[in-house]
Amino acid sequence: MVGARATGSDTGTDESAPGIPSAGDTRVTDLIRDAIVRGEFAPNQRLIEADLSSAFAASRATVRTALLELAGEGLVERLPNKGSRVRAISLKEAIEILEVRIGIEGLCAAKVAEHLRAEDAAEFEWMRAQMIETVAEGDLVEYSLLNRLLDVRVRELSDHVTAAGILARLHAQSVRHQFKLSARPARAKVSVLEHVAIIDAILARDPVAAEQAVRTHLLSVIGALRDLTS
């Protein structure tokens, strides 16, 4: 299930090589990141290691490693002698991130369109149908998860390691603002058409159209964010 929480326990034992995150580290990092993105932790909220350790069945050392990783992604702030808190991202910064994403995300979509394989086309067709269905049914939580899945798959299938790495960090920082937008029925009815246009361009194996569809969508998101705050 898209966005489902991972389960399992972490004994705190790390048998991996020094400097290489263990499976437990990665799991907890992913869970905390997802909670921040979904708004379960508010901007500027303190992240208490003991509480996170209990919530995610992980050792304090694993939680501390996860928070350091998320600080590197720009989602968490490490405060001297005060622990960590969720980094607040202003509207201005979110818009700047989206402006940067236009070029890089458009590049990735063009790469996917150019080299699309039949088995990947089937997955995009499934996402297209699911997006339309969830918006029609008013299931905006699932729609938001599908949006994130589309972003991730475009990054992965672009086979552009540098662009994908940059996008992963930028998207994590700005997605909280977009999550608020996608939870609004009127906005979802607009954005689903924009996502369908991106998918259709990819399925048509048209790199130019795919890049333009991404640009159109992200400019639309920027405009909607400005309208939301005004």
Phi, psi and omega in degrees: 000134181297129174079004181294147180286139175286153179238174179124175182236163179231116183280348181092355179275126181244108181262005181281168179292151179305135177087352180254121182300138175282171178299324179294319178301312182297318180299312183291321176301314180297319182293317179292318178302313180298320180295321178294315182298320181283352179089012178292332172247125184280155174306137181074001179289135177292140178250101185275122185301319181297319179293317180293323178300318179289316184295324186250014177050053183225159177287160177298322180296320179293318178298318180298318177297319179297317180295323176295320178296317181289332174294322177294333178276352180087011180267337184233145174251132174265121183257128181306121178063013181230003179087219186230158173213162177291128181285128178280129180248119183289163176300319180301315180293320179299319179292319178299319178297317179297322179296321177291321181297332183307307183292316185288317181291325176297320177301313181297317179297321178296319179298317180297315180299323183290328186237026185297131177262159184300317182293328177285326176301320180297321178294319177295322177296321178295314179300319180302311181295319181293321179298313180299317182293316183294323178292319179298326181272354180077017179272079188283337176293312178295324178298318178298321179294322177294323176301315180294321178297317178300315179301314182296316183292324176296318178298313184294316185281348177293336181057034179240094190299317182296310180297318181297320179295317178296315182296321181302319180287315181296318183294319180300325182286324186261349189293336179299321178293319180292328179299321178297321180293314185292343177280359179261121185307317182296319179291321180300323180293333176278312186292330180296324177293324178291320177292321177299321179296321177296312181297318180298321179294321177295315180296330177281356181057043182246095184300321182295314180294323180295316179296319180292323180295321176296314179301313180300317181295312184290326173295325177294320177297317178301314179298320180292322177297317178296319178295323182297318183279335181280000000 
